[in-house]
Amino acid sequence: MNRNSVRAATRTRRSRRAWLAATLAAPLVALCALAPAAAHADALDTITKNGVLRVAVPEDYPPFGSVGADMKPQGYDIDTAALLAKALNVKLELVPVNSANRIPYLSTNKVDLVISSLGKTPEREKVIDFSIAYAPYYQAVFGPADLKVANPGDLTGKAVGATRGALEELALTQMAPNATIKRFEDNNATISAYLSNQVQLIAAGNIVAAAINAKHPPRMLETKFVIKSSPCYVGLNKNEPRLLEKVDAALTQARKDGALDTMSKKWLGAPLPADL
């Protein structure tokens, strides 16, 4: 190869190296260009600018969320969403969801918040953030006011209805070995057993007790003791500290002024627990 050929080959190699370097650098340049925009993206600013708070809510899980006789959404979660929209001074847009898609709707920015009887778990905390609790959700032993029961030991000799295989039935079996636990195949059968006086008390979720109290006032239930507590929280995307602060502040105020207590009495038939 002569000297001119060597020079030409060298220039070609340099051109290829330059092209390769530019090709590899392009995605990095694009990423850097997008970084400032991503860094400045803020959910609270977006909500305020648009004047709308989009909230994922249930539509088939009373008393937290359902469709009323007037075909409008109603429930504890619906009222909580309205409370937060008012606190942010924006309009409310309700987005119906189910248990499976409520978090994906949040993660893909179809909604700004999830208010859907959402419990906090370590797995969920890896994906989203949570507000302070806004609603009680728990399994407990319930019974009439004139029946004195305050702890598992007081169940000795008493008949308690429970749904077979449910968390409360399994836990109560361990907690109260001297209780007479009558097991039924589903919640409806457990409710019927209480209403027909087959059992003196029931072990169930607080929403089951709320349904009985709403439909059968003469058989009004009160909480005797809690088996397991799993409150409801508002879910929001991670790294949104300003929005989280606003949500927590609104819920804290609603605790202080009694708004959450009123909602608990309205939808769950019981006052807001002091230790929520």
C-alpha positions in Angstrom: 0.0 0.0 0.0 1.5 3.4 -1.0 1.6 6.5 1.3 -1.5 8.0 -0.3 -3.5 4.9 0.2 -2.4 4.7 3.9 -3.5 8.3 4.4 -6.9 7.6 2.8 -7.4 4.5 5.0 -6.6 6.4 8.1 -9.1 9.2 7.2 -11.7 6.5 6.6 -11.1 4.9 10.0 -11.2 8.3 11.7 -14.5 9.1 10.0 -16.0 5.8 11.1 -14.9 6.4 14.7 -16.4 9.9 14.6 -19.7 8.6 13.2 -19.8 5.8 15.8 -19.1 8.3 18.6 -21.8 10.6 17.4 -24.3 7.7 17.1 -23.6 6.6 20.7 -23.7 10.1 22.1 -27.1 11.0 20.4 -29.3 9.1 23.0 -27.3 10.7 25.8 -27.8 14.2 24.3 -31.5 13.5 23.9 -31.8 12.2 27.5 -30.0 15.3 28.8 -32.3 17.5 26.8 -35.3 15.8 28.3 -34.0 15.8 31.9 -34.8 19.4 32.8 -38.4 19.0 31.6 -38.8 15.8 33.7 -37.2 17.4 36.7 -39.7 20.3 36.5 -42.8 18.1 36.0 -44.9 18.4 39.1 -48.3 16.8 39.7 -49.6 19.6 41.9 -48.6 22.2 39.3 -50.4 20.2 36.6 -53.5 19.8 38.7 -53.6 23.5 39.5 -52.9 24.5 35.9 -55.6 22.2 34.5 -58.1 23.0 37.3 -59.0 19.4 37.6 -58.2 16.6 40.1 -58.6 13.1 38.5 -59.3 10.5 41.1 -59.6 6.7 40.7 -62.6 5.5 42.7 -64.5 2.2 43.0 -68.0 1.9 41.6 -69.0 -1.6 42.8 -67.7 -1.7 46.4 -70.2 -0.1 48.8 -70.1 1.7 51.1 -66.8 3.0 49.7 -68.0 3.5 46.2 -71.1 2.5 44.2 -73.7 3.9 41.8 -76.8 5.3 43.5 -80.4 5.1 42.5 -79.9 8.4 40.7 -77.0 6.8 38.7 -74.5 9.1 40.4 -71.4 7.8 42.2 -71.7 7.7 46.0 -69.8 6.4 49.0 -67.0 7.1 51.5 -64.3 7.3 48.8 -66.4 9.6 46.6 -66.9 12.0 49.5 -63.1 11.9 50.3 -62.3 12.7 46.6 -64.7 15.7 46.7 -63.1 16.9 50.0 -59.6 16.9 48.4 -60.8 18.6 45.2 -62.3 21.3 47.3 -59.1 21.7 49.4 -57.1 22.1 46.2 -59.8 24.5 44.8 -60.2 22.5 41.5 -62.9 20.5 39.8 -63.3 16.8 40.5 -63.1 14.1 37.8 -64.0 10.6 39.0 -62.5 7.7 37.1 -64.1 4.3 37.9 -61.5 1.5 38.6 -61.4 -2.0 40.0 -58.9 -3.6 42.4 -56.7 -4.8 39.5 -56.3 -1.6 37.5 -56.4 1.1 40.1 -52.6 1.3 40.7 -51.7 0.9 36.9 -54.1 3.8 36.2 -52.0 5.9 38.7 -48.6 4.7 37.4 -49.6 5.6 33.8 -50.9 9.0 34.8 -54.5 8.3 33.9 -55.3 9.7 37.3 -53.7 11.9 39.9 -54.8 10.0 43.0 -56.3 6.6 43.9 -59.0 6.7 46.5 -60.3 3.2 46.4 -60.3 1.5 49.8 -56.6 1.1 49.2 -54.6 -0.6 51.9 -50.9 -0.1 52.5 -48.5 -3.1 51.9 -44.7 -3.3 51.6 -45.1 -4.4 48.0 -47.3 -1.4 47.1 -44.9 1.0 48.9 -42.2 0.1 46.4 -44.4 1.4 43.6 -46.4 4.3 45.0 -46.6 6.6 48.0 -49.4 6.8 50.5 -51.1 9.6 52.4 -52.1 9.4 56.1 -55.1 7.1 56.7 -58.5 8.5 55.9 -60.9 5.6 56.6 -61.1 2.7 59.0 -61.0 -0.8 57.5 -60.8 -3.7 59.8 -62.0 -7.1 60.8 -63.6 -7.3 64.3 -66.1 -9.1 66.5 -69.4 -7.2 66.4 -72.5 -7.6 68.5 -75.5 -5.8 70.1 -74.8 -3.1 72.6 -76.4 -5.0 75.5 -74.0 -7.9 75.1 -70.8 -7.2 77.2 -67.8 -8.4 75.2 -64.5 -6.5 75.3 -61.8 -9.1 74.4 -61.4 -12.7 73.1 -61.7 -14.1 76.6 -65.2 -12.7 76.9 -66.3 -15.0 74.1 -66.2 -18.1 76.2 -69.6 -19.9 76.0 -70.9 -17.4 73.3 -71.8 -18.3 69.8 -70.0 -16.3 67.1 -70.7 -16.5 63.4 -67.9 -16.3 60.9 -67.3 -16.9 57.2 -65.3 -20.1 56.7 -61.7 -19.4 55.6 -61.9 -15.6 56.0 -59.1 -13.8 57.8 -61.3 -13.1 60.8 -62.4 -16.7 61.1 -58.8 -18.0 61.0 -57.6 -15.4 63.5 -60.5 -15.8 65.9 -59.9 -19.6 66.0 -56.5 -18.9 67.5 -57.5 -15.9 69.6 -60.6 -17.5 71.3 -60.3 -21.2 71.6 -63.2 -21.4 74.1 -65.7 -19.6 71.9 -68.3 -21.4 70.0 -67.5 -20.4 66.4 -70.2 -21.3 63.9 -68.8 -21.2 60.4 -70.8 -20.4 57.3 -69.9 -20.6 53.6 -70.2 -16.9 52.7 -70.9 -13.4 54.1 -74.6 -13.6 53.3 -75.0 -16.8 55.2 -73.1 -15.3 58.2 -75.3 -12.2 58.1 -78.4 -14.3 57.9 -77.3 -16.3 60.9 -76.9 -13.2 63.0 -80.2 -11.7 61.9 -82.1 -15.0 62.6 -80.5 -15.3 66.1 -78.5 -18.4 65.3 -75.5 -16.6 66.7 -75.0 -13.8 69.2 -72.1 -12.1 67.5 -70.3 -12.1 64.2 -66.7 -11.8 63.2 -66.5 -9.8 60.0 -65.2 -6.7 58.2 -66.5 -3.4 59.3 -68.3 -2.9 56.0 -70.3 -6.0 56.6 -71.4 -4.6 60.0 -72.2 -1.3 58.3 -74.4 -3.0 55.8 -76.4 -4.7 58.6 -76.8 -1.5 60.5 -78.0 0.3 57.4 -80.6 -2.3 56.4 -81.6 -3.8 59.8 -81.6 -1.1 62.5 -83.3 -3.3 65.1 -80.3 -5.6 65.0 -77.7 -2.7 65.2 -74.1 -3.9 65.8 -71.3 -2.3 67.6 -67.6 -3.1 67.6 -66.6 -5.3 70.5 -62.9 -5.7 69.7 -60.7 -5.4 66.6 -59.1 -8.5 65.2 -57.0 -6.8 62.5 -56.8 -3.2 61.3 -55.9 -2.3 57.7 -56.9 1.4 57.2 -57.5 3.0 53.8 -55.0 5.5 52.3 -54.9 7.8 49.3 -52.4 6.5 46.8 -50.2 8.9 44.7 -47.2 8.6 42.5 -43.7 8.6 44.1 -41.6 11.8 44.1 -44.6 14.1 44.4 -43.8 15.7 47.9 -45.9 18.9 47.3 -49.0 17.0 46.3 -48.6 14.6 49.2 -48.2 17.5 51.6 -51.4 19.0 50.3 -53.3 15.8 50.6 -52.1 15.1 54.1 -52.9 18.6 55.2 -56.5 18.4 53.9 -57.0 15.0 55.6 -55.5 16.3 58.9 -57.9 19.3 58.8 -60.8 16.9 58.0 -59.9 14.9 61.1 -59.8 18.1 63.3 -63.0 19.6 62.1 -65.0 16.4 62.2 -65.5 15.9 58.5 -64.0 12.4 58.4 -65.9 11.5 61.5 -69.2 12.6 59.8 -68.3 10.5 56.8 -67.5 7.5 58.9 -70.8 7.7 60.7 -72.7 8.2 57.4 -71.1 5.4 55.4 -69.8 2.9 58.0 -72.3 3.5 60.8 -69.6 4.1 63.4 -67.5 7.1 64.5 -63.9 7.5 63.2 -61.6 5.4 65.5 -59.5 7.6 67.7 -56.4 5.7 66.8 -56.8 5.9 63.0 
